[in-house]
Amino acid sequence: MTQLSEERAEQLEQVSARFRVIRHIRSKYARRHCQTLIIPPMPARAIAVCPRKR
């Protein structure tokens, strides 16, 4: 398999009046012989993402 790209997601977490960033990186792979794209699922988020109001 050949890696095409990767997706990154960051999450802000407050721990005892401090914040830390948790970075999730998942690589995207492609199979050359059948041209199939493989992307593993992202881990579940503790806080749901809210859509932005415009």
C-alpha positions as CSV (number, residue, x, y, z in Angstrom):
1,M,0.0,0.0,0.0
2,T,1.1,3.6,-0.7
3,Q,0.3,6.4,1.7
4,L,-1.5,9.2,0.0
5,S,-2.0,11.7,2.8
6,E,-3.1,12.0,6.4
7,E,-5.9,13.7,8.3
8,R,-5.2,15.5,11.5
9,A,-7.7,16.5,14.2
10,E,-7.0,18.3,17.4
11,Q,-9.0,18.5,20.5
12,L,-8.6,20.9,23.4
13,E,-8.8,19.4,26.9
14,Q,-8.8,21.1,30.3
15,V,-6.9,19.3,33.0
16,S,-6.8,20.9,36.5
17,A,-6.9,24.5,35.2
18,R,-4.5,23.6,32.4
19,F,-5.2,22.9,28.8
20,R,-3.6,20.3,26.5
21,V,-4.0,19.5,22.9
22,I,-4.7,15.9,21.9
23,R,-3.7,15.3,18.3
24,H,-5.2,12.4,16.3
25,I,-3.4,11.6,13.1
26,R,-4.8,9.0,10.6
27,S,-3.0,8.1,7.5
28,K,-4.7,7.4,4.2
29,Y,-3.5,4.5,2.1
30,A,-4.1,3.3,-1.4
31,R,-3.7,-0.2,-2.8
32,R,-2.0,0.1,-6.2
33,H,-3.3,-3.1,-7.7
34,C,-7.1,-2.4,-7.1
35,Q,-6.9,1.4,-6.6
36,T,-8.8,1.2,-3.3
37,L,-8.5,3.9,-0.7
38,I,-8.2,2.8,2.9
39,I,-8.9,5.3,5.7
40,P,-9.2,4.1,9.3
41,P,-12.0,5.6,11.5
42,M,-11.3,8.5,13.8
43,P,-11.5,7.9,17.5
44,A,-14.6,9.0,19.3
45,R,-14.6,12.6,20.7
46,A,-15.4,13.4,24.3
47,I,-17.0,16.7,23.3
48,A,-19.2,16.8,20.2
49,V,-18.3,19.3,17.5
50,C,-21.0,22.0,17.2
51,P,-21.7,23.6,13.8
52,R,-20.6,27.2,13.5
53,K,-23.3,29.9,13.4
54,R,-23.0,32.4,10.6
